[in-house]
Amino acid sequence: MKIILASDHAGFNVKESVKNLLSSRPGVSVEDAGCDSAASCDYPVFAERAARAVETGDADFAILVCTTGAGMTIAANRFPHVRAALAIDETDAKTIRDHNGANALVISAEKTPSDKIPALVDAFLAAHSPVEERHKRRVAQLSEEGNRLVEVAHLKDADPEVYGSILAHERQERLCINLIASENLTSRAVREAQGSILTNKYAEGYPGKRWYSGCRHVDEIEALAIVRAKALFGAEAAYVLPHCGASAILAVYLAVLQPGDTILSMALDQGGHLSHGSPANISGKIYNIVPYGVDRKTERIDYDAVEALALEKRPRLILAGASAYPRTLDFARFRAIADKVGAYLLVDMAHIAGLVAGGAHPSPVPFADFVTTTTHKTLRGPRGGLILCREKYAKDVNRAVFPGLQGGPLEQVIAAKAVCFKEAMQPEYRQWAHQVVANCAAIAKDLEEDGFRLVSGGTDNHLCLVDVTAKGLTGKAAADALDETGIIVNKNTIPFDGNSPFVTSGIRIGTATVTTRGMKEPDMKFIADRIRRVLANVGDESVKAEVREEVAAFVSRFPVP
Ligand SMILES: *Cc1c(COP(=O)(O)O)cnc(C)c1O
């Protein structure tokens, strides 16, 4: 057992006596964090040294002494894994261990007579019987992720304007029902890695082959992220550097295509993505884009039509993947089409990567030459991109990302990706991914029963597209009305939409975020009900006010990580 001691000047003599007492004990090692004399000094400095040792696991317990015990307690408890409590006598010392799980004993030099101190210390350090359930539960609550304000504590003084807006957004996350299909809620662990000091490091290059010195630790992290990404998706090679989904795709284009080459990809207005060849995007400016779409009647991808188009246009690369397609993608069929025309197959699984990782959507990895994704949509990681590919393309992708496209990597984001991949390997994650799909099926069914038309007649994944025109609405009007009640969706074009992309005929609903908050099928019924009521009364302020209150009360039951 390792114990670290600290005191201020007023507690110096008591600390020295505790040191003498413990240094002769077998199996106990003692470290003295200061102070070193009875000359006046500042208690937070010494409290921090001891608390840091407990926080990092370098010490099992701390014993802290000052005049009243208050200063040391306050200073030590700023560390999340430290539970420091003042004990005046033996009973206190036993209670703070048994009831409160204290790992730092604070002694008041003024209140506890010096002859009572050995018994007090012994009572704290004695072997303890198993902690009762209710105490365990309460101690666990002390370290729960609930207090999100801790994450911005320093901003409060440093930049009140930014602090204010983050606080307001924090409130919005808590008080709204977020159904944006491309969003999710990250764990505290992911955010800690992403907000970490790794942002200070330049590390151009790759693990073991850097242009800068001092990369030993970021090398460890990046290597871990790569190993985990490969294991999670069963891929031969993984690139964790891309800053976002769009640059991951661009890197693949750069790796294997020449300017002017033909890409066959899903049309933006039928569910595709800007980066798949929109004239407004660099992809559409450099390459020759041939769009495919969905069948007018079934609103699903017509694979025979895709094949016919591929045979006619002979693309160099076929791109499968979408931002607003509610159905399972048939990767085997895409592979067969690519093989028929000798094209590369790139699957962009930006939206469904979390479902793939959790086994709730078939994996494209066995079929595709390249798979790109974002890490922040269903995957539930930091905002970023990822490329998976066959080993034979590894070098080309490598060069395309750096130096082809990017400068220094964001090591803090790469660390957060590593954390995300680890989370995605846990059994709870698989359950979560299946629940996302079950929740989406539930809300789709509820909305259909309420008279809404679903694009393609339903959903297989985490999102559904709702055609609101039958209710006399546009996508924009529907999304705006819902937003006023705390239900956040996005307007979305539906296939063969008669309205402009700014107005649209549909809304897109996704269930990743609400599932992360712990909602289940019956909760989807609540949400579908409120959507129906708001959209049946878009001009009615009293209905909106009522729903707004119901929504706020409802979401308060579901914690935000
Ligand atoms: C979101 C998305 C992207 C782009 O991701 P960013 O990180 O925003 O660049 C690419 N492809 C698809 C299919 C997407 O849905």
The ligand as a Tripos MOL2 file, in Angstrom:
@<TRIPOS>MOLECULE
LIG
   15    15     1     0     0
SMALL
NO_CHARGES

@<TRIPOS>ATOM
      1 C1        -21.7230   13.1290  -43.7610 C.3       1 LIG1
      2 C2        -21.3080   12.4680  -44.9890 C.ar      1 LIG1
      3 C3        -20.0530   12.7260  -45.5760 C.ar      1 LIG1
      4 C4        -19.1700   13.8630  -45.1510 C.3       1 LIG1
      5 O1        -18.6900   13.8600  -43.8770 O.3       1 LIG1
      6 P1        -18.0360   15.1870  -43.2900 P.3       1 LIG1
      7 O2        -17.3210   14.6980  -42.0740 O.co2     1 LIG1
      8 O3        -19.1380   16.1340  -43.0010 O.co2     1 LIG1
      9 O4        -17.0850   15.7180  -44.2980 O.co2     1 LIG1
     10 C5        -19.6870   11.9860  -46.6620 C.ar      1 LIG1
     11 N1        -20.4880   11.0330  -47.1520 N.ar      1 LIG1
     12 C6        -21.7150   10.7750  -46.6470 C.ar      1 LIG1
     13 C7        -22.5510    9.7120  -47.2610 C.3       1 LIG1
     14 C8        -22.1670   11.4910  -45.5550 C.ar      1 LIG1
     15 O5        -23.3810   11.2630  -45.0870 O.3       1 LIG1
@<TRIPOS>BOND
     1     1     2 1
     2     2     3 ar
     3     2    14 ar
     4     3     4 1
     5     3    10 ar
     6     4     5 1
     7     5     6 1
     8     6     7 2
     9     6     8 1
    10     6     9 1
    11    10    11 ar
    12    11    12 ar
    13    12    13 1
    14    12    14 ar
    15    14    15 1
@<TRIPOS>SUBSTRUCTURE
     1 LIG1         1 GROUP 0 **** ****
